[in-house]
Amino acid sequence: MGLINVTINNQKIAVEEGTTILEAAKKLDIRIPTLCYLNLEHVKTVNGSASCRVCVVEIEGRRNLAPSCATPVSEGMVVRTNTLRCIKARRLVVELFLSNHPTDCLICEKNLSCELQSLAAELDIRRIKFHGARATHEKDISSKAIIRNMDKCILCRRCETMCNEVQTVHVYSAVNRGFDTFIAPALNLPMNESICVFCGQCVSVCPTAALTVVNDIPNVWEALNAKDKFVIVQTAPAVRVALGEKFGAEPGTVVTGKMVAALRMMGFDKVFDTDFAADLTIMEEAAEFIHRLQHGGRLPILTSCCPGWVKFFEHQFNDLLDIPSTCKSPHEMFGVIAKTYYAEKMGIDPKNIFVVSIMPCLAKKYEAARPELMHDDMQDVDAVLTTRELGDMLKEANIDLMNLQDEEFDEPLGESTGASVIFGTTGGVIEAALRTTYEWLTNETLEEVEFHELRGFDGIREAVVKINDQDINIAVAHGLGNARKLLEDIRAGKSHYHAIEIMACPGGCIGGGGQPYHFGNFDVLKKRMEGIYQEDKNKKYRKSHENPAIKKLYEEYLGEPNGEKAHELLHTYYVKRENM
């Protein structure tokens, strides 16, 4: 492709044909304000719908202002981004948005994280200039994970881009026209009746509070203050490389020990690690995989750690319900072990144990309420907090995370291996499973435990691992659009894989819908991934079957991996759901 010469604010640059004015300006470090624009570099998707007109610029020789996000450069183009005409147009657009927007900023869920609020401040807008009718909609609080408040929607279409183009779930579309337009699931169904998988990626890109997470903070504070409750907390691997961002730390900073100290200060009776249960998951998943390999079982086996992906195939690929592993996700395994094995060991009535999961994920909130994830009429997990919610609670409690001394997790459900840590990033679950599968099948020590072919950010990755005399074909997909490609091949009988890992969120759990907002910044995800792999390298044990606490659990309570007791507590089933 040829290069196009363009001048922006008196600076000359040559860019590739097809480059937009906004992209060219970025190369010159010229910032143009945006609102509807969304550049998801890690999945190579751009929302350039130009619906908001905040990014308008002046082009020499043209009568009208042009949206820079959707206008490609042309040879010799001369652009000004900061003329008075541009500034006045942007102010007018934002003033019109504010005229149809609630003014409850102080108590809004996105206060200080709202892009509309920030843009209004940047443009020095101090009053609502226009008054008149406002669109009003009933708030959708039907689901356990996501709240829809269309009164705060600015019709930027970011959620549609993420849900329809990246995730290919196709929940959102515009309803009605003109002033009456709003974004909703098909037939304007409540979220809990839609095909939404609650991955939360729409929430992570929404610039306002039109889409927010269901807030479980009050329930957790109530449990912590209840005298009859023994409150246990577990923390997912991806949380430890992102929580620090809420306190000014660089993305990827590992704050494991400080997080443990902070949770104790909050009043949790025991602070455990979901990584322990991730090791437990590998014991079960590897055993299940080996059984299928050796007994002609259904292949490929698909990982089942991600509840967003699980709900996706229940809706859209429910003719393949026998392919995924039947293993519960790690935090659900932890919950049932806490209320059985640990309760017996400590002499605590399981009904008094309240299990809190700190997760990078919104779908975990939905998952915790699934009726099949119960034992003895008790939910495995009682409450789920996102990384963002934990950060908010720590600030509410005036706990300065980054200045705390590191502390260790409690035992016995706090001991873990490097294999469990890498669950937090795409490719990590299948890599952890291979570390154990290889040694169980060969009876040899796996000296090189890092499977680099399975790492990175390519949407679909694959590797061939020789175990004994057999080539085991492995695939990894992150983001449901990539998962769809692999699932359609399986449905068509074209798949040659033995095992596939699927994560709903781009980047895996490090890019979960409950993590601190990264606004599509690829570098943030890369740094979080680097933090995960560094934590793996620092571990004494790096294979799940080497975890002494896991060995003891099987010896004292569970018996054999994939055995009768393990199946009763650690495995589940899936539900055929409507796809509409």
C-alpha positions in Angstrom: 0.0 0.0 0.0 1.2 3.5 -0.8 1.9 6.3 1.7 -0.3 9.3 2.0 1.2 12.7 2.9 -0.9 14.7 5.3 -0.5 17.8 7.5 -2.1 18.0 10.9 -1.7 21.1 13.0 1.2 22.2 10.8 3.0 18.9 11.3 3.7 16.7 8.2 3.4 12.9 8.3 3.3 10.1 5.7 0.9 7.3 6.6 -0.5 4.2 5.0 -3.5 4.5 2.7 -6.7 3.9 4.7 -5.4 5.5 7.9 -8.0 7.7 9.6 -7.2 11.3 10.6 -7.5 10.2 14.3 -4.9 7.4 13.8 -2.6 9.8 11.9 -2.9 12.4 14.7 -1.9 9.8 17.3 1.3 9.1 15.4 2.1 12.8 15.8 1.1 12.6 19.5 -1.7 15.0 18.8 -4.7 14.1 21.0 -8.2 14.5 19.6 -11.0 14.0 22.1 -13.2 11.0 21.5 -16.2 9.3 23.1 -17.8 6.7 20.9 -14.5 5.7 19.4 -13.1 2.4 20.7 -9.8 0.8 19.5 -9.4 -2.7 20.8 -5.9 -3.3 19.6 -5.6 -6.7 21.3 -8.5 -8.1 19.1 -7.9 -5.7 16.1 -11.4 -4.3 16.3 -12.3 -0.6 16.0 -15.7 1.1 16.6 -15.6 4.0 14.2 -19.3 4.6 14.0 -18.8 8.3 14.3 -22.1 8.5 16.3 -21.0 11.1 18.8 -19.2 13.7 16.7 -16.9 14.7 19.6 -13.8 14.0 17.5 -14.6 16.5 14.7 -11.8 18.3 13.0 -11.5 21.0 10.3 -10.2 20.1 6.9 -8.9 22.7 4.6 -11.2 23.1 1.6 -14.2 21.4 3.1 -17.3 23.2 4.3 -18.3 20.7 7.1 -16.4 19.5 10.0 -15.4 15.8 9.7 -15.3 13.0 12.3 -11.7 12.1 12.6 -12.4 8.5 13.7 -14.1 7.7 10.5 -12.5 9.9 7.9 -9.5 8.5 6.0 -6.7 10.7 5.0 -6.1 11.7 1.4 -3.0 13.0 -0.4 -2.1 16.6 0.6 -4.9 16.8 3.2 -4.4 19.7 5.6 -6.1 19.2 9.0 -6.6 21.4 12.1 -7.8 19.8 15.3 -7.8 22.7 17.7 -9.6 25.6 15.9 -12.2 27.6 17.7 -14.8 26.1 15.4 -13.8 22.5 16.4 -13.8 23.4 20.1 -17.3 25.0 19.9 -18.7 22.0 18.0 -17.4 19.6 20.6 -18.8 21.7 23.5 -22.2 21.8 21.8 -22.2 18.0 21.3 -21.3 17.3 24.9 -23.9 19.9 26.1 -26.5 18.1 24.1 -25.5 14.8 25.7 -25.7 16.3 29.1 -29.2 17.7 28.4 -30.5 14.1 28.1 -28.4 12.7 30.9 -29.0 12.3 34.6 -27.1 14.6 36.9 -26.5 12.2 39.8 -22.8 12.1 39.3 -21.9 12.1 43.0 -23.7 8.8 43.6 -23.2 7.3 40.1 -21.4 4.0 39.9 -19.0 5.4 37.3 -18.3 8.7 39.2 -14.6 9.6 38.4 -14.5 6.8 35.9 -17.0 8.2 33.4 -15.7 9.4 30.1 -18.6 11.8 29.5 -17.9 13.4 32.9 -14.2 13.7 32.1 -14.9 15.2 28.7 -17.3 17.7 30.1 -14.7 18.8 32.6 -12.0 19.0 29.9 -14.3 21.2 27.8 -15.0 23.4 30.9 -18.7 22.8 30.8 -20.2 24.2 34.0 -23.9 24.2 33.5 -26.6 22.4 31.5 -27.4 24.8 28.7 -30.3 23.0 27.1 -33.5 21.9 28.9 -36.4 19.8 27.7 -37.7 16.3 27.5 -35.4 13.5 28.7 -35.6 9.9 27.6 -36.5 7.6 30.5 -36.3 3.8 30.7 -36.9 1.2 33.4 -33.7 0.0 34.9 -33.0 -3.7 34.2 -31.8 -5.3 37.4 -33.0 -8.8 36.5 -29.6 -10.5 36.3 -27.0 -11.4 39.0 -24.2 -9.8 37.0 -25.0 -6.8 34.9 -27.4 -3.8 35.4 -28.7 -1.9 32.4 -29.6 1.8 32.9 -30.5 3.2 29.6 -31.2 6.6 31.1 -27.4 6.9 31.0 -26.8 5.5 27.5 -25.3 7.9 25.0 -25.8 5.5 22.0 -22.1 5.3 21.4 -22.6 1.6 20.2 -19.4 0.4 21.9 -21.4 -2.4 23.6 -22.7 -3.5 20.3 -19.2 -3.5 18.8 -17.8 -5.6 21.6 -20.8 -8.0 21.9 -21.6 -8.5 18.3 -18.2 -8.2 16.5 -15.7 -9.3 19.1 -17.7 -11.8 21.2 -20.2 -12.7 18.5 -22.9 -13.2 21.2 -25.2 -10.7 19.5 -27.2 -9.6 22.5 -27.4 -5.9 21.8 -29.1 -3.9 19.1 -30.9 -0.6 18.7 -34.6 -0.5 19.4 -36.9 2.3 18.0 -35.7 5.4 16.2 -34.8 9.0 16.8 -35.3 10.3 20.3 -36.8 7.0 21.4 -33.8 4.9 20.4 -32.2 2.7 23.1 -30.0 -0.3 23.2 -31.4 -3.6 24.4 -31.4 -7.4 23.9 -33.7 -8.9 21.3 -37.4 -8.3 21.9 -36.3 -6.0 24.7 -36.0 -9.0 27.0 -34.6 -8.6 30.5 -30.9 -9.5 30.7 -31.6 -12.8 32.7 -33.9 -14.0 29.9 -31.5 -13.1 27.0 -28.6 -15.0 25.5 -26.2 -12.7 27.4 -23.2 -14.8 28.8 -22.4 -12.1 31.3 -18.7 -11.9 30.3 -18.9 -8.2 31.2 -16.9 -7.0 28.1 -19.7 -4.6 27.3 -19.4 -3.1 30.8 -15.7 -2.8 30.4 -16.1 -0.6 27.3 -19.2 1.4 28.3 -18.1 5.1 28.7 -20.9 5.9 31.2 -22.9 4.0 33.7 -25.4 2.6 31.2 -23.9 -0.8 31.9 -22.6 -1.6 35.3 -21.9 -4.5 37.6 -24.3 -5.8 40.2 -22.9 -4.5 43.5 -22.3 -7.2 46.1 -20.3 -5.0 48.4 -23.1 -4.4 50.9 -23.7 -8.1 51.3 -20.1 -8.8 52.0 -19.9 -6.0 54.6 -23.0 -7.4 56.3 -21.5 -10.9 56.4 -18.2 -9.5 57.9 -20.3 -7.8 60.6 -22.5 -10.9 61.4 -21.3 -12.6 64.6 -22.6 -16.0 63.5 -20.8 -16.1 60.2 -17.3 -17.5 59.6 -16.3 -15.5 56.5 -13.8 -17.0 54.1 -12.3 -15.2 51.2 -10.6 -16.6 48.1 -8.7 -14.6 45.5 -8.3 -15.5 41.8 -4.9 -15.4 40.1 -5.6 -12.5 37.8 -6.6 -10.2 40.7 -3.1 -10.1 42.1 -1.7 -8.5 38.9 -4.4 -5.9 38.5 -5.6 -4.8 42.0 -2.6 -2.5 42.4 -3.8 -0.3 39.5 -6.6 0.9 41.7 -4.0 2.4 44.0 -1.7 3.9 41.3 0.6 0.9 40.7 1.8 0.0 37.3 -0.3 -2.7 35.5 1.2 -6.1 36.2 2.5 -5.3 39.6 2.1 -8.4 41.8 0.4 -7.4 45.0 -0.3 -10.9 46.4 1.1 -10.4 49.9 -0.3 -6.9 50.3 -3.7 -8.1 49.2 -3.7 -10.9 51.8 -2.8 -8.4 54.5 -5.5 -6.0 53.4 -8.2 -8.8 53.4 -7.2 -9.7 57.0 -7.5 -6.0 58.0 -11.0 -6.0 56.5 -12.0 -8.7 59.0 -12.1 -12.0 57.0 -11.7 -15.0 59.2 -9.5 -16.8 56.7 -7.8 -15.6 53.6 -7.3 -18.4 51.0 -6.2 -18.7 47.4 -8.3 -19.7 44.4 -5.0 -21.0 43.1 -5.3 -23.9 45.5 -8.6 -24.9 43.7 -7.0 -24.3 40.3 -4.5 -27.0 41.2 -7.4 -29.1 42.2 -9.1 -28.4 38.9 -6.0 -29.6 37.0 -6.1 -32.9 39.0 -9.6 -33.5 37.9 -9.4 -32.2 34.4 -6.1 -34.0 33.6 -7.5 -37.2 34.9 -10.7 -36.7 32.9 -8.6 -36.0 29.8 -6.5 -39.1 30.2 -9.6 -41.2 30.7 -11.1 -40.0 27.5 -7.8 -40.5 25.6 -7.4 -44.1 26.9 -11.0 -45.2 26.7 -12.2 -43.7 23.4 -14.0 -40.8 25.0 -15.4 -37.7 23.3 -12.6 -35.5 22.0 -11.6 -32.7 21.9 -12.1 -32.1 25.6 -12.8 -28.4 26.3 -11.8 -26.6 29.5 -14.7 -25.5 31.7 -13.2 -22.9 34.0 -14.9 -19.9 32.4 -18.6 -19.4 33.2 -19.1 -16.9 30.3 -17.9 -19.4 27.8 -20.0 -22.2 29.4 -23.2 -20.2 29.0 -22.2 -19.3 25.5 -22.0 -23.0 24.4 -25.2 -23.8 26.4 -27.0 -21.3 24.2 -25.3 -21.4 20.9 -23.6 -24.9 20.7 -25.9 -26.9 22.9 -25.6 -29.9 20.5 -22.0 -30.2 21.9 -22.8 -30.4 25.6 -20.9 -33.7 26.0 -17.6 -32.2 24.8 -16.6 -29.8 27.6 -15.0 -31.1 30.8 -17.5 -31.6 33.6 -15.2 -30.0 36.1 -16.6 -27.1 38.1 -14.6 -23.8 37.8 -11.9 -23.4 40.5 -13.7 -20.9 42.7 -16.8 -23.2 42.8 -14.5 -26.2 43.7 -13.1 -24.1 46.4 -16.5 -23.3 47.8 -17.7 -26.9 48.1 -14.3 -28.0 49.6 -14.5 -25.1 52.1 -18.0 -26.2 53.2 -17.2 -30.0 53.4 -13.6 -30.9 53.9 -12.5 -27.7 55.6 -15.7 -27.5 57.7 -15.2 -31.0 59.0 -11.5 -30.4 59.7 -12.1 -27.3 61.7 -15.4 -28.4 63.3 -17.4 -25.6 61.8 -21.1 -25.9 60.8 -21.1 -25.4 57.0 -24.3 -23.4 57.3 -22.2 -20.7 59.2 -19.5 -20.5 56.5 -19.8 -17.6 54.1 -17.6 -17.9 51.1 -16.6 -14.8 49.2 -14.8 -15.0 45.8 -12.7 -12.1 44.6 -12.8 -12.5 40.8 -11.7 -10.6 37.7 -15.0 -11.7 36.1 -18.7 -10.6 36.1 -19.9 -14.0 34.9 -18.7 -15.5 38.2 -21.6 -13.6 39.9 -24.1 -15.3 37.6 -22.3 -18.7 38.0 -22.4 -18.6 41.8 -26.2 -18.5 41.6 -26.6 -21.4 39.2 -28.8 -24.0 41.0 -26.7 -27.0 40.0 -23.7 -25.5 41.8 -25.0 -26.4 45.2 -24.3 -29.1 47.8 -26.5 -30.1 50.7 -28.9 -27.2 49.8 -26.1 -24.6 50.1 -24.6 -22.6 47.3 -20.9 -23.4 46.9 -20.1 -19.6 46.8 -22.2 -17.0 48.7 -20.9 -13.8 47.2 -18.6 -12.7 44.3 -16.7 -9.4 44.2 -14.8 -8.1 41.2 -11.3 -6.7 41.4 -12.8 -3.2 41.1 -15.2 -3.8 43.9 -12.4 -5.1 46.2 -10.5 -1.9 45.4 -13.5 0.2 46.3 -14.0 -1.6 49.6 -10.3 -1.1 50.5 -10.6 2.6 49.8 -13.9 2.7 51.8 -12.1 1.1 54.7 -9.2 3.5 54.3 -6.7 0.7 53.7 -3.6 1.9 51.8 -2.8 -1.3 49.9 0.6 -0.4 48.5 2.1 0.5 51.9 1.1 -2.8 53.6 3.7 -5.5 54.6 3.3 -8.7 52.7 1.5 -11.6 54.4 1.0 -15.2 53.5 -2.3 -17.0 52.7 -3.8 -19.2 55.4 -3.5 -23.0 55.2 -4.5 -25.6 54.1 -6.5 -24.0 51.3 -3.9 -21.3 50.5 -1.0 -23.4 49.2 -0.6 -23.4 45.4 1.8 -24.0 42.5 2.9 -22.0 39.5 0.6 -24.0 37.3 -2.4 -22.6 39.1 -1.2 -19.0 38.8 -1.1 -19.1 35.0 -4.9 -19.8 35.0 -5.1 -16.0 35.0 -4.1 -15.6 31.4 -5.1 -17.0 28.1 -3.4 -20.4 27.5 -2.6 -20.9 31.1 -5.2 -23.6 31.9 -4.2 -25.9 29.1 -0.5 -25.4 29.9 -1.1 -26.3 33.5 -3.0 -29.4 32.4 -0.2 -30.4 30.1 2.4 -30.2 32.9 0.4 -32.8 34.9 -0.9 -34.9 32.0 2.7 -35.4 30.6 4.1 -36.7 33.9 1.1 -38.9 34.6 1.3 -40.6 31.2 5.0 -40.9 30.9 6.1 -41.4 34.5 8.9 -39.0 33.6 9.8 -35.6 35.0 8.9 -32.7 32.7 12.0 -30.5 33.0 10.8 -27.7 30.7 7.4 -26.7 32.1 6.8 -23.7 29.9 4.8 -24.2 26.7 5.7 -21.0 24.8 3.6 -22.0 21.8 0.5 -21.6 23.9 1.3 -18.2 25.1 0.7 -14.8 23.6 -2.3 -12.8 22.3 -3.1 -14.4 18.9 -6.8 -15.1 18.9 -6.3 -18.8 18.2 -3.0 -20.6 19.0 -2.1 -24.2 18.6 0.7 -26.6 19.5 1.6 -30.3 19.1 2.9 -32.0 22.3 4.5 -35.5 22.0 3.5 -37.6 24.9 5.0 -41.1 24.7 4.5 -42.0 21.0 1.4 -39.9 20.5 1.1 -36.3 19.1 -1.4 -34.4 21.3 -2.9 -31.5 19.3 -3.8 -28.5 21.5 -5.6 -25.3 20.7 -6.2 -22.1 22.7 -8.9 -19.5 21.9 -9.6 -16.3 23.8 -12.6 -14.1 23.0 -15.8 -15.8 22.1 -15.6 -14.8 18.4 -12.4 -17.0 18.2 -14.1 -19.7 20.2 -17.0 -19.8 17.7 -14.5 -20.6 14.9 -13.2 -23.7 16.7 -16.7 -24.8 17.8 -18.0 -24.6 14.3 -15.2 -26.8 13.1 -16.0 -29.3 15.8 -19.7 -29.2 14.8 -18.7 -29.8 11.2 -16.4 -32.7 12.1 -13.3 -30.8 11.0 -11.5 -30.5 14.3 -8.2 -32.5 14.8 -7.6 -31.3 18.3 -7.4 -33.5 21.4 -7.9 -30.6 23.9 -8.9 -26.9 23.6 -8.8 -24.1 26.2 -11.4 -21.4 25.7 -11.7 -18.1 27.7 -14.5 -15.7 27.0 -12.6 -12.5 27.6 -9.8 -11.3 25.3 -6.6 -12.0 27.1 -8.3 -14.4 29.4 -9.0 -13.5 33.0 -6.4 -10.6 33.0 -8.9 -8.9 30.7 -12.0 -9.9 32.6 -15.0 -7.6 32.8 -14.4 -7.0 36.5 -10.8 -5.9 36.2 -9.7 -2.2 36.5 -10.7 -0.5 33.2 -8.0 -0.8 30.5 -10.0 0.9 27.7 -8.5 -1.3 25.1 -4.9 -0.5 26.0 -2.9 -3.6 24.8 0.1 -2.7 27.0 -2.0 -3.0 30.1 -2.9 -6.6 29.3 0.7 -7.4 28.3 2.0 -6.2 31.6 -0.6 -8.2 33.5 0.3 -11.3 31.6 4.0 -10.7 32.4 3.2 -10.4 36.1 1.3 -13.8 35.9 4.3 -15.6 34.4 6.7 -14.0 36.8 4.6 -15.3 39.7 4.7 -18.8 38.2 8.5 -18.7 38.0 8.8 -17.6 41.6 6.8 -20.6 42.9 8.5 -23.5 44.7 6.2 -26.0 43.0 5.2 -25.5 39.3 3.0 -28.5 38.7 -0.4 -29.0 40.2 0.1 -32.6 41.3 3.1 -31.5 43.3 1.0 -29.3 45.7 1.4 -31.0 49.2 -2.0 -29.6 50.3 -3.7 -31.1 47.3 -2.1 -34.5 47.9 -3.3 -34.4 51.5 -6.8 -33.5 50.4 -7.0 -36.6 48.2 -5.5 -38.8 50.8 -7.7 -37.6 53.6 -11.0 -37.0 51.8 -11.4 -37.3 48.1 -9.7 -40.5 47.2 -8.8 -40.8 43.5 -8.9 -38.0 41.0 -12.0 -38.4 38.8 -13.3 -40.8 41.4 -16.7 -41.1 43.0 -16.3 -38.6 45.8 -14.5 -36.2 43.5 -17.3 -36.4 41.0 -19.9 -35.8 43.6 -18.3 -32.6 44.8 -16.1 -31.2 42.0 -18.0 -32.0 38.8 -21.2 -30.5 37.3 -23.5 -30.7 34.3 -24.7 -28.3 31.6 -28.1 -27.1 30.6 -29.5 -26.7 27.1 -30.7 -23.1 26.7 -32.7 -21.3 24.1 -30.7 -19.4 21.4 -32.7 -16.4 20.3 
